[in-house]
Amino acid sequence: MKVIPEVAATDETLRRLRQRIHAHPELAYEEHLTSALVADSLRSWGIEVHCGIGGTGVVGVVRAGTSSRMIALRADMDALPIVEANTFEHRSRVPGVMHACGHDGHTAMLLGAAEYLAATRAFDGSVVLIFQPAEEGKGGAAAMIADGLFERFPVQAIFGLHNWPGMEAGRFGIAPGPVMASADRFDIVVSGDGAHAAMPHQGTDTILAGAQLVSALQRVTARGIDPLDSAVLSVTSFRGGDAYNVMPARVDLCGTVRALSHTTRDFVIASVHKICDGIAHANDVQIDLSWRGGYYPATVNTLREAEICRRAAESVVGAPGVEWAPPPSMGSEDFSFFLAHKPGCYVWLGNGPTQGGCVLHNPAYDFNDELLTIGASYWVRLAESLLNKV
């Protein structure tokens, strides 16, 4: 382990900072206290600060030398609408809101790197520090882009990091290509003629049609997708009827589609439409399919940037501490919006075992503070290697 000594010396400060953010979580686009804390910290270190990008986003710029090269490092800031089950001192003070995904740790690690980069400026170019709002399903990355992020800060590449429960603490997972899936959400309404349950021939059975939909939709990924490819289609809600003796006139379903490539995603979406049309015709019901907003593309790393991240991580934790090309996750991440515009890489940093509910989006989750100086050191080494002095 080669954590930067000056960063290691800030360990206790970073722990207090992370736990302070954890105790005061804020939902998407409501990160006012967190944004203010970030902005005040950056200014105290002499860093140029830009606020209100994409709503509550904050951008800091650390400049050194004369080069026009510019790279971006990103951390997310928002929390989740979850009631925290933990009882430790830094547990959430906000009812029904908690940092159950580690964004408090991500913010603290990037702030730790920012302080060191501002003090040393041992690089030639500009490091753009992006503190992003609303990653959790609200598309904060897309909002920052729409607000002119890349026009104001024309970076050549962008990099992200996420803690990963289940991976050995302090171990990096880095891969070229797809690392996180796309995500689409759908709603289906099955409607027909209600009837008495004892006389089903006098109506149309929306429950039966809905059940056939649930079964048939699973065929798409089980038999329509190459076994070496990956896609997940999950029906997550089925609502219909409220009486024992009534065949309901309406059934509502919803769910998600996830895929690692645009081609696979398009195939699954087209298949869902075909199945809905077929089952509607076969059951003499009407089926209305709609796709909700909030689509996240697949997160796809570029090879050159992934290799650069690998070397930076190895400089901190050694080659044995870096897992190259781990299997992708079918979870989704709005860092994908950044990668649709710029080359870059999104890496995982092991958070340790998943015992005691320490899994993402769990009420008993907590970020592992042992990672703070490791992550901050990684950010520093990555920035310095990308903007090395000639």
Secondary structure, 3 states (H helix, E strand, C coil): CCCCHHHHCCHHHHHHHHHHHHHCCCCCCCCHHHHHHHHHHHHHCCCEEEEEECCCEEEEEEEECCCCCEEEEEEECCCECCCCCCCCCCCCCCCCCECCCCHHHHHHHHHHHHHHHHHHCCCCEEEEEEEECCCCCCCHHHHHHHCCHHHHCCCCEEEEEEEEECCCCCCEEECCEEEECEEEEEEEEEECCCEECCCHHHCCCHHHHHHHHHHHHHHHHHHCCCCCCCEEEEEEEEEECCCCCEECCEEEEEEEEEECCHHHHHHHHHHHHHHHHHHHHHHCCEEEEEECCCCECCEEECHHHHHHHHHHHHHHHCHHHEEECCCCECCCCCHHHHHCCCCEEEEEEEEECCHHHCCCCCCCCCCCHHHHHHHHHHHHHHHHHHCCCC
